[in-house]
């Protein structure tokens, strides 16, 4: 299966503040992206799924990648 690169925009509640985020991830399909986001924020920040709002998931090309970790993987 071919992996694709996605850019995810959204926000999550941490304490009393709302934090905006943009992440770039590799996955086989868009459904996997949602699970990766929930898993990553849940493990790093100890927040539940309902505290995370994903506004946009967009497939991007290799030329549009900004994240250095993703760049080294492609």
GISULFEN-V483199 format. One record per residue. N is the residue number from 1. RES is the residue in three letters. BURIAL is + if it has 9 or more other C-alpha atoms within 8 Angstrom, else -. D_CENTER is the distance of its C-alpha to the mean C-alpha in Angstrom with 2 decimals. Layout:
# GISULFEN-V483199
<<N RES BURIAL D_CENTER> <N RES BURIAL D_CENTER>>
This chain:
# GISULFEN-V483199
<<1 UNK - 20.02> <2 UNK - 18.27> <3 UNK - 14.62> <4 UNK + 12.80> <5 UNK + 10.26> <6 UNK + 7.66> <7 UNK + 6.53> <8 UNK + 4.59> <9 UNK + 7.14> <10 UNK + 8.42> <11 UNK + 10.48> <12 UNK + 11.71> <13 UNK + 15.29> <14 UNK + 16.48> <15 UNK - 20.23> <16 UNK - 21.73> <17 UNK - 19.26> <18 UNK - 16.24> <19 UNK - 13.54> <20 UNK - 11.52> <21 UNK + 8.19> <22 UNK - 6.69> <23 UNK - 4.25> <24 UNK + 5.66> <25 UNK + 5.80> <26 UNK + 9.09> <27 UNK + 10.22> <28 UNK + 13.49> <29 UNK - 12.61> <30 UNK + 10.39> <31 UNK - 11.42> <32 UNK + 10.04> <33 UNK + 6.39> <34 UNK - 7.30> <35 UNK - 9.10> <36 UNK - 6.84> <37 UNK - 4.75> <38 UNK + 8.43> <39 UNK - 9.89> <40 UNK - 8.33> <41 UNK + 9.04> <42 UNK + 12.16> <43 UNK - 13.45> <44 UNK - 12.97> <45 UNK - 14.00> <46 UNK - 15.89> <47 UNK + 14.73> <48 UNK - 15.10> <49 UNK - 13.10> <50 UNK - 15.39> <51 UNK - 14.44> <52 UNK + 10.84> <53 UNK - 10.90> <54 UNK + 8.43> <55 UNK - 10.62> <56 UNK - 9.62> <57 UNK + 8.03> <58 UNK - 10.17> <59 UNK - 11.44> <60 UNK + 12.66> <61 UNK - 15.59> <62 UNK - 16.18> <63 UNK - 18.03> <64 UNK - 15.26> <65 UNK + 13.05> <66 UNK - 13.22> <67 UNK - 11.50> <68 UNK - 14.62> <69 UNK - 13.33> <70 UNK + 11.99> <71 UNK + 15.29> <72 UNK - 17.35> <73 UNK - 16.00> <74 UNK - 17.06>>
